[in-house]
Amino acid sequence: MRLGRVVGRVWATIKDGQLDAVKLAVMQVVDENEKHTGATFIAADTIGARDGDLVFWVGGAEATRALPDRSIPSDVSIVGLVDSLDE
């Protein structure tokens, strides 16, 4: 599982037509201590996460599996909301 924190939204007036129904979020990658690791991505938001939410995400070919149509272009997709972290 990869963790991230939603830090914003992307609004695009022109984008690939397949992305018309897909919400896009700015997500910072965090570690298990919720510390920012330096990477920031634009992610397809499949769960309706809000700014500040701790989420888990998938990348690469797995990112398209979270979308309704696997031909939608996505390298990173948010697939879950983290309620809490336990050791």
PyMOL commands that set and color helices and strands:
alter all, ss='L'
color gray80, all
select helices_A, chain A and resi 17-19+61-65
alter helices_A, ss='H'
color red, helices_A
select strands_A, chain A and resi 2-9+23-30+36-45+54-59+76-81
alter strands_A, ss='S'
color yellow, strands_A
deselect
rebuild
show_as cartoon
